[in-house]
Amino acid sequence: MGSSLIKLISIFFILITIFTSQAASQSDECESESNSSCNNKSAALPLKLIAIASILLTSMIGVCLPLFSRSIPALSPDRNLFIIVKAFASGIILATGFMHVLPDSFDMLSSPCLTENPWHKFPFTGFVAMLSAIFTLMVDAIATSLYTKKNKAGITPEDQVADEAAVTTTQGHFHGHHHGPKIGTEGSQLLRYRVVAMVLELGIVVHSVVIGLSMGASNNTCTIKPLVAALCFHQMFEGMGLGGCILQAEYKFLKKALMVFFFSVTTPFGIALGIALSKTYKENSPSALITVGLLNASSAGLLIYMALVDLLSADFLGPKLQGSIKLQIKSYVAVLLGAGGMSLMANWA
């Protein structure tokens, strides 16, 4: 499984390289930065450093909030408020794919800086997004199947193993038949949560690096200022959605910490990388447009699939929401608020 994924990713990047090398439209307008009064490298650098610190902080707050919810009874995963907050965060992830990442990819791959053939004759954005969604489905299904075979007896939540051992010690043999791995529906549901958490983190990490790279390479202070605020909002609530998935997956502390770390640092890392490459990276050059455009398209397909299939439909068609029309309505409102708020952010980011 791991080697096949590496091969597929390698093929993807080889294709990007081939397409990039075919981009022959290298006009001065495309290669040079705009002469707008907003372009000020010395003024943009402090804004980028502020962005790194603020986005790092808000990302950590967003993804960590659900993980500390066990100390707040109202926010535990089995409570209604947790379902509503997760629906709100899922709406943000869905809007990120539809309203931010996908339109950016359309703009980049239809740029006049790219050659007419093939970029203006074939809808690469929609095609790559579609392939990405299918690929995500494949990874989702195969990973679930492999984990199921590997754990035929079920799965025990990692942070409950110690508790079960303690119960065994104190209660002797009377409750012995309750210990060991979870079986049946509960075990398979936990397995799904773990696959969803891993795949969702992959999609978020990819598009977070791309967003950060674009900001770090830009010297336009007029766009950086509103973009910082929009990204802080985006990272906080997207982090809440991911944090909820990590919480439901019931990983050990080390795995939780690693997932929180990678989510929190990817956008700041992208900004730092963009700053380092700002002398050579030109956002309107054909190679940059093709690379970032294709990455955005693949990220959009992944995020849209995850939001609709693994987050929203899994919850809305689950027993908890199916058993309460009132809770369904509240969750729908939360989804619309999350998606609507993120859609409004498209005016600035």
C-alpha positions in Angstrom: 0.0 0.0 0.0 2.7 2.5 1.0 4.9 1.8 -2.1 1.9 2.1 -4.5 1.0 5.5 -2.9 4.6 6.7 -3.4 4.5 5.5 -7.1 1.2 7.4 -7.7 2.5 10.6 -6.1 5.8 10.3 -8.1 3.8 9.9 -11.3 1.7 13.0 -10.4 4.8 15.2 -9.9 6.4 13.8 -13.1 3.3 14.9 -15.0 3.5 18.3 -13.4 7.1 18.6 -14.6 6.2 17.5 -18.1 3.4 20.0 -18.3 5.5 22.7 -16.8 8.3 22.2 -19.4 5.8 22.6 -22.2 4.7 26.0 -21.0 6.4 28.3 -23.6 4.6 31.6 -23.0 7.3 33.5 -21.2 6.3 37.1 -21.8 7.7 40.0 -19.7 4.3 40.7 -18.2 4.1 37.1 -16.8 7.7 37.0 -15.6 7.9 40.4 -13.9 6.1 41.6 -10.8 3.5 44.3 -11.1 4.6 47.9 -10.7 1.6 48.7 -8.5 2.2 51.0 -5.5 1.1 48.1 -3.3 4.3 46.1 -4.2 6.7 46.9 -1.5 9.1 44.2 -0.4 10.4 45.9 2.7 6.9 46.7 4.0 5.6 43.2 3.1 8.3 41.3 5.1 7.1 42.5 8.6 3.5 41.6 7.6 4.6 38.1 6.6 6.4 37.6 9.9 3.3 38.7 11.8 1.3 36.3 9.6 3.6 33.4 10.6 3.1 34.0 14.3 -0.6 34.7 14.2 -1.5 31.8 11.9 0.6 29.4 14.0 -1.2 30.5 17.2 -4.7 30.4 15.7 -4.0 27.0 14.1 -2.9 25.6 17.4 -5.9 27.0 19.2 -8.3 25.7 16.6 -7.0 22.1 16.4 -6.4 21.8 20.2 -9.8 23.1 21.3 -11.7 19.8 20.6 -8.8 17.8 22.1 -9.3 19.5 25.5 -13.1 19.2 25.3 -13.1 16.1 27.6 -12.6 18.5 30.5 -15.8 20.4 29.3 -18.7 18.0 29.5 -20.8 20.0 27.0 -18.2 19.5 24.3 -17.6 15.8 24.7 -18.1 13.8 21.4 -21.4 12.3 22.5 -23.0 15.6 23.2 -25.2 17.7 20.8 -23.0 20.8 21.0 -20.0 18.8 19.7 -22.0 17.6 16.7 -23.1 21.2 15.9 -19.6 22.6 16.2 -18.3 19.8 14.0 -21.0 20.6 11.4 -19.9 24.2 11.4 -16.3 23.3 10.9 -17.3 20.8 8.1 -19.1 23.7 6.3 -15.9 25.7 6.5 -13.9 22.8 5.0 -16.5 22.4 2.2 -16.4 26.1 1.4 -12.6 26.1 1.4 -12.7 23.5 -1.4 -15.5 25.1 -3.5 -14.9 28.9 -2.9 -11.2 29.2 -2.4 -9.0 26.4 -3.7 -11.0 25.4 -6.8 -11.5 28.9 -8.2 -7.8 29.7 -7.6 -6.9 26.7 -9.7 -9.3 27.7 -12.5 -7.8 31.2 -12.5 -4.2 29.9 -12.6 -4.7 27.2 -15.3 -6.7 29.6 -17.5 -4.1 32.4 -17.2 -3.1 34.2 -20.4 0.5 33.5 -19.4 0.0 29.9 -20.3 0.0 28.6 -23.9 -3.3 28.2 -25.7 -2.7 24.5 -26.3 -3.4 22.5 -24.1 -4.2 24.8 -21.1 -7.0 26.8 -22.7 -8.5 23.9 -24.6 -9.1 21.4 -21.8 -10.5 21.9 -18.3 -7.6 20.6 -16.3 -8.9 22.0 -13.0 -12.1 20.0 -13.1 -10.4 16.9 -14.5 -7.7 16.9 -11.8 -10.2 17.6 -9.0 -12.3 14.7 -10.2 -9.3 12.4 -10.3 -8.3 13.6 -6.8 -11.8 12.8 -5.4 -11.7 9.3 -7.0 -8.2 8.8 -5.7 -9.3 9.9 -2.2 -12.2 7.4 -2.3 -9.7 4.7 -3.3 -7.3 5.5 -0.5 -10.3 5.7 1.9 -11.7 2.4 0.9 -8.4 0.4 0.6 -7.0 1.8 3.9 -10.3 0.8 5.7 -10.2 -2.6 4.1 -6.5 -3.2 5.1 -7.0 -2.0 8.6 -10.1 -4.1 9.0 -8.2 -7.3 7.9 -5.3 -6.4 10.1 -7.6 -6.0 13.1 -10.2 -8.7 12.5 -11.0 -8.8 16.2 -11.7 -5.1 16.3 -9.9 -2.1 17.6 -9.4 -0.9 21.1 -9.1 2.9 21.5 -5.4 3.5 22.4 -6.1 5.8 25.3 -8.4 3.3 26.9 -6.0 0.4 27.1 -4.5 1.5 30.4 -8.0 2.0 31.9 -9.1 -1.4 30.9 -6.0 -3.0 32.4 -6.7 -1.2 35.6 -10.3 -2.4 35.7 -9.1 -6.0 35.1 -6.7 -5.7 38.1 -9.3 -4.3 40.5 -12.3 -6.4 39.4 -10.7 -9.7 39.0 -12.3 -12.3 36.8 -15.9 -11.2 37.2 -15.9 -8.8 34.2 -13.1 -10.6 32.3 -15.4 -11.1 29.2 -15.6 -7.4 28.7 -11.9 -6.8 28.1 -9.9 -7.0 24.9 -10.5 -5.3 21.5 -13.8 -3.7 20.6 -15.8 -5.7 18.1 -18.6 -5.1 15.6 -20.1 -1.8 14.8 -18.2 0.2 17.4 -14.8 -1.1 16.4 -15.5 -0.5 12.7 -16.7 3.1 13.4 -13.5 3.8 15.3 -11.5 2.5 12.4 -13.4 4.8 10.0 -12.6 7.8 12.3 -8.9 7.0 12.1 -8.8 6.7 8.3 -10.8 9.9 8.0 -8.5 11.8 10.4 -5.4 10.8 8.4 -6.8 11.5 4.9 -8.3 14.8 6.0 -5.0 15.9 7.5 -3.2 15.0 4.2 -5.6 17.2 2.2 -5.3 20.1 4.6 -1.5 20.0 4.7 -1.2 20.1 0.9 -3.4 23.1 0.4 -2.0 24.9 3.5 1.6 24.7 2.1 0.3 26.1 -1.2 -1.5 29.0 0.4 1.5 29.8 2.6 3.9 29.7 -0.4 1.7 32.1 -2.4 1.6 34.6 0.5 5.3 34.3 1.3 6.3 34.9 -2.3 4.0 37.9 -2.7 5.1 41.5 -2.0 1.7 43.0 -2.4 0.8 44.6 0.9 -2.7 45.4 -0.2 -3.5 41.7 -0.5 -1.4 40.4 2.4 -3.1 42.5 5.1 -6.7 41.1 4.6 -5.3 37.7 3.8 -3.7 37.4 7.2 -7.1 37.9 8.9 -8.9 35.6 6.5 -6.3 32.8 7.0 -6.4 33.1 10.8 -10.2 32.6 10.7 -9.8 29.8 8.1 -7.1 27.9 10.1 -8.9 28.2 13.4 -12.2 26.7 12.3 -10.6 24.2 9.8 -8.5 23.1 12.8 -11.6 22.6 14.9 -12.9 20.2 12.2 -9.7 18.3 12.1 -9.4 18.3 15.9 -12.8 16.8 16.2 -11.8 14.0 13.9 -8.6 13.4 15.8 -10.5 13.3 19.1 -13.0 10.7 17.7 -10.1 8.6 16.4 -8.9 8.2 20.0 -5.1 8.1 19.2 -2.4 8.0 21.8 -0.9 11.3 23.0 2.1 11.1 20.6 0.0 10.6 17.5 -2.3 13.4 18.5 0.7 15.7 19.1 2.2 14.9 15.7 -1.0 15.6 13.9 -1.5 18.9 15.7 2.1 19.8 15.0 1.9 19.2 11.3 -1.4 21.0 10.9 -0.2 24.0 12.8 3.2 24.5 11.1 2.3 23.8 7.4 1.0 27.3 6.6 3.7 29.1 8.5 6.2 26.8 6.8 4.8 27.6 3.4 5.0 31.4 4.2 8.7 31.0 5.2 9.4 28.9 2.1 7.8 31.6 0.0 9.9 34.3 1.6 13.1 32.2 0.9 12.0 31.7 -2.7 10.7 35.2 -3.3 13.7 36.1 -5.5 13.2 33.2 -7.9 9.5 32.4 -7.4 7.3 34.4 -9.7 3.6 33.7 -9.2 2.7 34.6 -12.8 5.4 32.4 -14.4 4.1 29.4 -16.3 5.9 26.9 -14.2 4.5 28.4 -10.9 0.9 28.7 -12.4 0.9 25.1 -13.6 2.4 23.6 -10.4 0.3 25.5 -7.9 -2.8 25.3 -10.1 -2.6 21.5 -10.3 -1.9 21.1 -6.6 -4.9 23.4 -5.8 -7.1 21.3 -8.1 -6.0 18.0 -6.4 -6.4 19.5 -3.0 -9.9 20.9 -3.8 -11.1 17.4 -5.0 -9.8 15.9 -1.7 -11.4 18.5 0.6 -14.7 18.4 -1.2 -14.9 14.6 -1.0 -13.8 14.6 2.6 -16.3 17.3 3.7 -19.3 15.8 1.9 -18.6 12.0 2.3 -16.6 11.5 5.4 -17.8 14.4 7.6 -21.2 15.7 6.6 -22.9 12.6 5.2 -21.4 10.3 7.9 -22.9 12.5 10.6 -26.2 13.4 9.0 -26.9 9.8 8.1 -25.7 8.5 11.4 -28.0 7.3 14.2 -27.6 10.4 16.4 -28.8 13.0 13.9 -31.3 10.6 12.3 -32.9 10.2 15.7 -33.5 13.9 16.2 -35.0 16.3 13.6 -34.4 19.2 15.9 -30.6 18.4 16.1 -30.6 18.0 12.3 -32.0 21.4 11.8 -29.5 23.0 14.2 -26.6 21.2 12.4 -27.9 22.3 8.9 -27.9 25.9 10.2 -24.3 25.4 11.5 -23.2 24.0 8.1 -24.7 27.0 6.3 -23.1 29.4 8.7 -19.7 27.8 8.4 -19.9 27.6 4.6 -21.4 31.1 4.3 -18.8 32.7 6.5 -15.9 31.0 4.6 -17.5 32.1 1.3 -17.5 35.7 2.5 -13.8 35.4 3.1 -13.4 34.8 -0.6 -13.7 38.6 -1.0 -10.3 39.0 0.7 -8.5 35.7 0.2 
